[in-house]
Amino acid sequence: NVGTAAYLDVFDSIKAVLGQLKTEGYNIGDAPLDKAAIMESVLNDPEAKIASPELNVAYRMSTDEYYELTPYAKDLEENWGPAPGNLNSDGQNLVIYGKQFGNVFIGVQPSFGYEGDPMRLLFAKSASPHHGFAAYYTYLEKIFEADAVLHFGTHGSLEFMPGKQVGMSGQCYPDRLINSLPSAYLYAANNPSEATIAKRRSYSATVSYLTPPAENAGLYKGLKELKELISSFQGLRGNEGRGVAIVNSIVSTAYTCNLDKDVDLPPLDTYDAKTDTPEGRDVIVGQVYSQIMQIESRLLPCGLHTVGVPPSAEEAIATLVNIAQLDRPEDEIEGLPRVIASSIGRDINEIYRGNNKGILADVELNEKITTAARAATRALVEQSTDSDGRVKEVKNMFDEVGNFFGSMMGAKKPWTNAIVKAGFPDVNEDRLQPVMTYLEFCLNQIVKDNELGGIMELLNGEFLMPAPGGDPIRNPDVLPTGRNMHALDPSSIPTAAAVEVSEAVVRKLLEKLADDNNGEFPESIAFTLWGTDNIKTYGESLAQVLALVGVRPVSDSLGRVNKVELIPLEELGR
């Protein structure tokens, strides 16, 4: 469909940008400041596809005008024949889709032309954009005479046109198309790898936008029923009548939900919980419960982001809960789950291992800790939530005066109370402070977005501050958004946090492979190393390879990773 971008509500965001342009004195003519009206004026049909006849035609370019204004037009004939061709054409003229409002043109970038095989453009030596694509950029530069182009959302086609990978020449099509037009690009903050392509190949300055928070996927139908059966079993575990019947129902429902593909279930036609031991029943229920929790806790993006709109309290909580899960050894910050687990004398990694093996007590405890961590995060965010359910300004919960009077009165912080109410009365408030202070900082960063400001800085020809791109959960320095995104310094990865996560992942991987192979470790493991993944995770894939080899990267005083050290066999355990 026209008007879509990764994680972005495009037309709501266009409305916000138009409003900001108007506020800053740009001539936007009679542009409507209503999402539906903008869609109607540009698309005429919200479901419009690329090159649909419903799209608004802003300009019809004759073939004579096209050949006169587009110096490389003849070069396109090898692949597409003479203009106007069949794409973005009415048979006689090349058609430019979009709508002009004063000094602003909202245009619909043409398609690749190879919709069945888009990679052909990237790899075929003689490939080229079609005439309609070339005419679109000719229109922007030579007829509309744009002072700047803002490519709206992740991502378009310009930067993927044929030519060299980096260091464009005058024969490379991104260079020919954008020519002398200054280009800005609104790009998802979690995708610095493709944003780098936009920078290198279309000369674009990027403005990062926030991706929507990731929330737990939840359960439905049979999976939800299965969780309810497990909850019932927890209360009736010692009941030899009803408890046994529930276990039989759990096994039957697990087969119905196809969990036998992921869990080692007993045969459905011969198993009877009545003949099993209490421990055996616990193992079955624990394994099913662990798989259910894994499905329920898978992260899915919630909704779409609108440029310049502060997050709702629920969105902020969803983001911060995920940030709070991670230990950050380089900053001496323990994750919330680790602090909560320590209050009952347990190590969180040990609980995770038990959860993964389906040990019922650890599965239940893991869920209880997760609930407590969410409650603590909610308590922090609610201090700064306004009457509209949004977070516009963060209230400082760690000011010295408040801390002094609170300690004098013996009052606990709201998040400590939330954890205590969730069943962890001995949680150490002093040990909580580093992670909660960090979460407050992260909440400030989320609220402090400069997306509209960043767009205006570029359109005004000003310098836009650079910032890293990537996963804001792993690296909250990605926030606030609205800055000129870059990828990473290769010499700085893998980071300490990436190493810690990767060593845990490798341990789980090897445990699973050994379980599947009668206790024997594999002799070799193949890895596909994607640049995208390593940029987003700050080298986790690389760190996994090193962990498998049995070495750990070591950084120097400047943070550059330039050597490795052997992991002692006692620690390695293999």
C-alpha positions in Angstrom: 0.0 0.0 0.0 1.0 3.6 -0.5 1.9 5.6 2.6 3.4 2.9 4.8 6.8 2.7 6.6 8.3 0.5 9.2 6.7 1.1 12.6 5.4 4.6 11.5 1.9 6.1 11.2 2.9 7.9 8.1 -0.1 10.3 7.6 -0.4 11.1 11.2 3.3 12.0 11.2 2.9 14.1 8.0 0.1 16.0 9.8 2.5 16.7 12.7 5.3 17.8 10.3 2.9 20.1 8.3 1.7 21.6 11.6 5.4 22.3 12.7 6.2 23.8 9.2 3.2 26.1 9.5 4.3 27.2 13.1 7.8 28.0 11.8 6.5 30.2 9.0 6.7 27.8 6.0 4.1 28.3 3.3 1.9 25.2 3.4 -0.9 26.7 1.4 -4.3 25.2 2.1 -2.9 21.9 3.5 -5.4 20.2 5.7 -4.2 19.4 9.2 -6.3 16.3 9.5 -5.0 12.8 8.8 -8.0 11.6 6.8 -8.1 14.8 4.7 -4.4 14.5 3.9 -4.8 10.9 2.8 -7.8 11.8 0.7 -6.0 14.7 -1.0 -2.9 12.5 -1.9 -4.4 9.0 -2.3 -8.1 9.4 -2.8 -8.3 5.9 -1.5 -6.8 4.8 1.9 -6.2 1.3 0.4 -4.4 2.7 -2.8 -1.6 0.6 -4.1 1.5 2.0 -5.9 0.5 3.4 -9.3 -3.3 3.0 -8.6 -5.5 5.1 -10.8 -7.0 6.6 -7.7 -3.7 8.4 -6.7 -3.8 12.2 -7.2 -1.8 13.3 -10.3 0.3 16.3 -9.5 2.0 16.7 -12.9 2.0 15.1 -16.3 5.5 15.2 -17.9 5.6 14.9 -21.7 8.3 12.6 -23.1 10.0 15.6 -24.8 10.2 17.5 -21.5 11.5 14.3 -19.8 14.3 13.7 -22.3 15.3 17.4 -22.2 15.5 17.6 -18.4 16.8 14.1 -17.6 20.4 13.7 -19.0 20.6 10.0 -18.4 17.1 9.1 -19.8 18.6 7.4 -22.9 20.6 5.0 -20.7 17.4 3.6 -19.2 16.1 2.4 -22.6 18.3 -0.7 -22.6 16.1 -2.1 -19.8 12.8 -0.3 -20.3 12.6 0.8 -23.9 11.7 4.3 -24.9 9.7 6.6 -22.5 7.0 6.8 -21.3 6.9 3.0 -20.8 4.2 1.3 -18.7 5.1 2.4 -15.2 3.9 5.8 -13.8 2.6 6.5 -17.3 -0.8 7.3 -18.9 0.5 6.0 -22.2 1.6 9.4 -23.5 3.1 11.2 -20.5 5.0 10.3 -17.4 2.8 10.8 -14.3 4.0 12.3 -11.0 1.7 11.3 -8.1 1.2 13.5 -5.1 -0.2 16.9 -4.0 1.3 20.4 -3.7 0.3 22.6 -0.8 2.0 26.0 -1.1 5.8 25.4 -1.0 5.3 21.8 0.1 4.9 18.8 -2.2 3.8 15.5 -0.7 4.9 13.0 -3.4 4.5 9.2 -3.8 7.9 7.7 -4.7 7.5 5.3 -7.6 8.0 1.6 -7.2 11.2 -0.4 -8.0 9.7 -1.7 -11.1 10.8 -5.2 -10.4 8.2 -6.0 -7.8 8.5 -9.8 -8.2 12.3 -9.6 -7.9 13.4 -6.4 -6.2 17.0 -7.6 -5.6 17.5 -7.8 -9.4 18.0 -4.0 -9.3 20.8 -4.4 -6.8 22.7 -7.2 -8.4 22.1 -7.0 -12.2 25.0 -5.2 -13.8 22.9 -3.5 -16.5 19.8 -2.8 -14.3 18.4 0.7 -14.0 15.4 2.6 -12.5 12.5 2.9 -14.8 11.5 6.1 -16.6 8.8 6.9 -14.1 11.2 6.8 -11.2 13.7 9.0 -13.0 10.9 11.5 -14.0 9.8 11.7 -10.3 13.2 13.0 -9.2 13.5 15.2 -12.3 10.2 16.8 -11.3 11.4 17.4 -7.8 14.6 19.1 -8.9 13.8 20.8 -12.2 10.1 21.6 -12.1 9.0 21.8 -8.5 12.5 23.2 -7.7 12.6 21.7 -4.2 15.1 23.2 -1.8 15.2 19.9 0.1 13.7 16.5 0.0 12.5 14.6 3.1 12.2 10.9 2.6 9.5 9.9 5.0 10.0 6.6 6.9 11.9 3.4 6.6 12.4 2.9 3.7 12.2 3.9 0.1 13.9 2.8 -3.1 16.4 5.6 -4.0 19.3 4.2 -2.0 18.9 0.7 -3.4 19.2 1.7 -7.0 22.1 0.2 -9.1 25.6 1.6 -8.7 28.6 1.1 -6.5 28.1 0.1 -2.9 29.9 3.1 -1.5 31.6 6.2 -3.0 29.0 6.9 -5.7 30.2 8.1 -9.1 28.3 10.1 -11.7 27.3 6.8 -13.3 25.6 5.4 -10.2 21.9 5.8 -10.2 21.4 7.1 -6.6 23.8 9.9 -7.5 22.1 10.6 -10.8 18.6 10.6 -9.3 19.2 12.8 -6.2 21.7 14.9 -8.1 21.9 18.3 -6.4 18.9 17.9 -4.0 19.7 18.1 -0.3 18.2 14.9 1.2 16.9 14.3 4.7 15.6 10.9 5.7 13.3 10.0 8.6 14.5 6.6 9.7 13.6 4.0 12.3 16.1 4.3 15.2 16.5 0.6 15.5 17.8 0.2 11.9 21.1 1.9 11.6 22.5 -0.6 9.1 20.0 0.3 6.4 20.2 4.0 7.5 23.9 3.8 6.7 23.0 2.7 3.2 20.8 5.7 2.8 23.7 7.9 4.0 26.3 6.3 1.8 24.3 5.9 -1.4 21.8 8.7 -1.4 23.7 11.3 0.6 21.0 11.6 3.2 21.2 13.1 6.7 19.0 10.8 8.8 16.5 11.8 11.5 15.8 8.9 13.8 12.3 8.1 15.0 11.2 6.0 17.9 10.0 2.5 17.2 6.8 1.4 19.1 7.4 -0.4 22.4 7.6 -4.2 22.3 5.0 -5.9 24.5 4.4 -9.5 25.5 2.5 -11.4 22.8 0.0 -12.9 25.2 -2.1 -16.0 24.7 -5.3 -16.9 23.0 -7.7 -19.8 22.5 -6.2 -23.2 23.5 -3.0 -21.7 24.8 -5.0 -19.5 27.2 -7.1 -22.5 28.3 -3.8 -24.4 28.9 -2.5 -21.7 31.2 -5.8 -21.7 33.1 -5.5 -25.4 33.6 -2.0 -25.0 34.9 -3.2 -22.4 37.3 -5.8 -24.8 38.5 -3.2 -27.5 39.0 -1.1 -25.3 41.1 -3.9 -25.0 43.7 -4.8 -28.7 43.5 -1.3 -30.3 43.1 -1.7 -32.5 46.2 -5.3 -33.6 45.3 -5.0 -37.1 44.0 -8.5 -36.9 42.4 -8.9 -33.5 40.7 -5.2 -32.7 40.4 -4.6 -35.9 38.5 -7.6 -35.2 36.2 -6.2 -31.7 35.5 -2.8 -33.2 34.5 -4.5 -35.4 31.9 -6.4 -32.4 30.6 -3.1 -30.5 30.3 -1.5 -33.2 28.3 -4.5 -33.5 26.0 -4.7 -29.7 25.5 -1.0 -29.5 24.9 -1.3 -32.0 22.0 -4.3 -30.0 20.6 -2.1 -26.9 20.6 0.8 -28.8 18.9 3.1 -28.3 21.8 4.3 -31.9 21.4 6.6 -30.4 18.7 8.4 -28.3 21.4 7.9 -30.3 24.6 8.7 -33.9 25.4 5.1 -35.0 26.2 4.1 -38.6 27.2 2.1 -40.6 24.6 -1.4 -39.2 24.5 -3.2 -42.6 23.9 -1.4 -44.4 26.8 -0.6 -41.8 29.4 -2.7 -41.7 32.6 -1.5 -39.2 35.3 -3.0 -41.5 38.0 -0.2 -44.0 37.4 2.5 -41.3 37.4 4.4 -40.1 40.5 3.8 -36.5 41.8 7.3 -35.6 40.7 6.6 -37.0 37.2 3.4 -35.0 36.9 5.3 -31.8 38.1 7.9 -32.4 35.3 5.2 -32.6 32.6 3.3 -29.5 33.9 6.5 -27.6 34.4 7.7 -28.2 30.8 4.4 -27.2 29.3 4.2 -24.2 31.6 7.7 -23.1 30.6 6.8 -23.3 26.9 3.5 -21.4 27.5 5.5 -18.6 29.3 7.9 -18.5 26.5 5.1 -18.0 23.9 3.3 -15.5 26.1 6.5 -13.4 26.7 7.6 -13.2 23.1 7.9 -9.5 22.2 5.8 -7.9 19.5 5.7 -4.2 18.5 2.6 -2.4 19.7 1.0 -0.2 17.2 2.7 2.6 15.2 4.7 5.6 16.2 3.6 9.2 15.4 6.4 11.7 15.0 6.6 14.2 17.8 4.0 12.5 20.0 5.2 11.6 23.6 4.6 8.0 24.7 1.7 6.9 26.7 2.4 5.7 30.2 1.7 2.1 29.0 4.2 2.5 26.1 6.8 3.9 28.5 6.3 1.0 30.9 6.6 -1.6 28.1 10.0 -0.1 27.0 11.4 0.3 30.5 10.4 -3.2 31.6 12.6 -4.6 28.9 15.5 -2.2 29.7 15.2 -3.1 33.4 15.7 -6.9 32.6 19.4 -6.5 31.5 22.4 -6.3 33.7 24.8 -3.5 32.6 28.1 -4.4 34.1 30.0 -1.6 32.4 27.8 0.8 34.4 27.7 -1.3 37.5 23.9 -1.7 37.2 22.1 -4.9 38.1 18.9 -5.7 36.3 15.7 -5.7 38.3 15.1 -9.5 38.1 18.6 -10.1 39.6 18.0 -7.7 42.5 14.6 -9.2 43.2 15.9 -12.8 43.0 18.7 -12.0 45.4 16.2 -10.9 48.1 15.2 -14.6 48.4 18.7 -15.9 48.2 18.5 -17.0 44.5 20.6 -16.2 41.5 18.5 -15.1 38.5 20.6 -17.2 36.0 19.9 -20.3 38.0 16.2 -19.5 38.0 16.3 -18.9 34.2 18.0 -22.3 33.7 15.4 -24.1 35.9 12.7 -22.3 34.0 14.1 -23.4 30.6 14.3 -27.0 31.9 10.6 -26.8 32.9 11.2 -27.1 36.7 7.8 -26.1 37.9 8.9 -24.2 41.0 11.4 -22.1 38.9 8.8 -21.4 36.2 6.4 -20.1 38.8 9.1 -18.1 40.5 10.3 -16.6 37.2 6.8 -15.4 36.4 6.5 -13.9 39.9 9.7 -12.0 39.5 8.7 -10.7 36.1 5.4 -9.5 37.6 7.2 -7.8 40.4 9.7 -6.1 38.0 6.7 -4.8 35.9 5.0 -3.5 39.1 8.1 -1.6 40.2 8.5 0.0 36.7 4.8 1.0 36.7 5.2 2.6 40.1 8.1 4.7 38.7 6.3 5.8 35.6 3.0 6.6 37.3 4.8 9.3 39.3 5.1 11.2 36.0 1.9 10.3 34.2 -0.5 13.2 33.4 -4.3 13.2 33.2 -4.2 12.1 29.6 -2.2 9.0 30.5 1.0 10.3 28.8 4.4 11.1 30.1 5.5 14.6 29.1 7.7 15.6 32.0 9.6 13.3 34.3 9.3 13.9 38.0 12.6 13.5 39.8 12.1 10.8 42.4 15.7 10.9 43.7 15.9 14.6 44.7 17.9 15.0 47.9 15.2 16.8 49.9 12.6 14.1 49.2 15.2 11.4 50.0 16.1 13.0 53.3 12.5 13.4 54.6 11.5 10.0 53.3 14.3 8.3 55.1 13.5 10.3 58.3 9.9 9.0 58.2 11.0 5.5 57.3 9.0 5.6 54.0 9.9 3.2 51.2 10.0 4.3 47.6 6.8 3.5 45.5 8.7 0.8 43.5 10.0 -0.9 46.6 6.5 -1.0 47.9 5.3 -2.5 44.6 8.0 -5.3 44.8 7.1 -6.0 48.5 3.4 -6.3 47.6 4.3 -8.7 44.8 5.7 -11.1 47.4 9.3 -10.0 48.0 9.3 -8.3 51.4 13.1 -8.5 51.9 14.1 -6.6 48.7 17.0 -4.3 49.4 16.0 -0.7 48.5 19.7 0.5 48.4 20.5 -2.2 45.9 17.4 -1.1 43.8 18.5 2.5 43.6 21.1 2.2 40.7 18.7 0.4 38.4 15.7 2.7 39.3 17.9 5.8 38.8 18.9 4.4 35.4 15.3 3.8 34.5 14.3 7.3 35.4 17.1 8.6 33.2 15.8 6.3 30.3 12.3 7.6 30.9 13.7 11.2 30.5 15.3 10.2 27.2 12.2 8.6 25.9 10.1 11.8 26.7 12.8 14.1 25.4 12.3 13.3 21.7 13.5 15.8 19.1 11.9 14.3 16.0 10.1 17.4 14.8 12.9 19.6 16.0 15.5 17.4 14.1 13.5 17.6 10.9 13.3 21.4 11.1 17.0 21.7 11.9 17.9 19.9 8.7 15.3 21.8 6.6 16.7 25.0 8.0 20.2 24.0 6.9 21.4 23.6 10.5 23.7 21.0 12.1 21.9 18.0 13.5 23.6 16.3 16.4 24.7 12.7 15.6 23.7 9.7 17.8 24.0 6.0 17.7 21.2 3.9 16.2 20.3 0.4 17.3 18.1 -1.3 19.8 17.0 1.2 22.5 16.5 -1.7 25.0 20.2 -2.7 24.8 21.5 0.8 24.3 19.3 3.6 25.7 21.9 6.1 24.3 19.9 5.7 21.1 17.4 8.0 22.9 16.3 10.7 22.5 15.3 10.2 18.9 15.4 13.0 16.3 19.1 13.0 15.8 21.4 12.1 12.9 21.9 8.3 13.3 25.1 6.4 12.8 25.9 2.8 13.2 28.9 1.9 15.4 32.7 1.8 15.8 33.8 -1.7 14.8 36.7 -1.6 17.2 34.3 -1.2 20.2 32.3 -4.4 19.7 31.4 -6.7 21.3 30.5 -4.6 24.3 30.7 -6.0 27.9 26.9 -6.3 27.9 26.9 -8.2 24.6 29.5 -10.6 26.0 27.5 -11.3 29.1 24.2 -11.9 27.2 26.1 -14.1 24.6 27.7 -16.3 27.2 24.3 -17.0 28.7 22.9 -17.8 25.2 25.8 -20.1 24.3 25.4 -21.9 27.6 21.7 -22.5 26.9 22.4 -23.5 23.3 25.0 -26.1 24.3 22.8 -27.5 27.1 20.0 -28.0 24.6 22.2 -29.6 22.0 23.8 -31.9 24.6 20.3 -32.9 25.8 19.3 -33.7 22.2 22.5 -35.7 21.6 22.7 -38.1 24.7 24.9 -35.6 26.6 27.4 -35.1 23.8 28.4 -31.6 22.7 28.4 -31.0 18.9 31.8 -31.1 17.1 31.0 -28.0 15.0 28.4 -25.2 14.8 27.8 -23.0 11.8 27.0 -19.3 12.2 25.7 -16.7 9.8 27.1 -13.3 10.8 24.7 -10.5 9.7 26.0 -6.9 9.8 22.5 -5.8 10.8 22.3 -8.1 13.8 25.7 -7.1 15.1 25.0 -3.4 14.7 21.7 -3.7 16.5 23.1 -5.9 19.3 26.6 -4.3 19.6 28.3 -7.6 18.6 26.3 -10.3 20.3 26.7 -12.7 17.4 30.5 -12.2 17.4 30.5 -12.7 21.1 28.6 -15.9 20.7 31.3 -17.3 18.3 34.0 -16.3 20.8 32.2 -17.9 23.7 31.8 -21.1 21.7 35.6 -21.1 21.1 36.1 -20.5 24.8 37.6 -17.1 24.8 36.5 -13.7 26.0 37.2 -10.3 24.3 39.2 -7.8 26.3 39.0 -4.0 25.7 41.8 -1.5 26.4 41.6 1.7 28.4 39.8 3.5 25.4 37.2 0.8 25.1 38.7 -0.8 21.9 38.4 -4.6 21.7 41.8 -5.7 20.4 42.6 -9.0 22.1 41.0 -12.0 23.7 41.7 -14.1 26.9 41.0 -17.8 27.5 38.1 -18.6 29.8 39.4 -20.9 32.6 38.2 -24.5 32.2 36.6 -24.4 35.7 34.4 -21.5 34.6 33.8 -22.8 31.1 32.6 -26.2 32.4 33.4 -28.1 29.2 
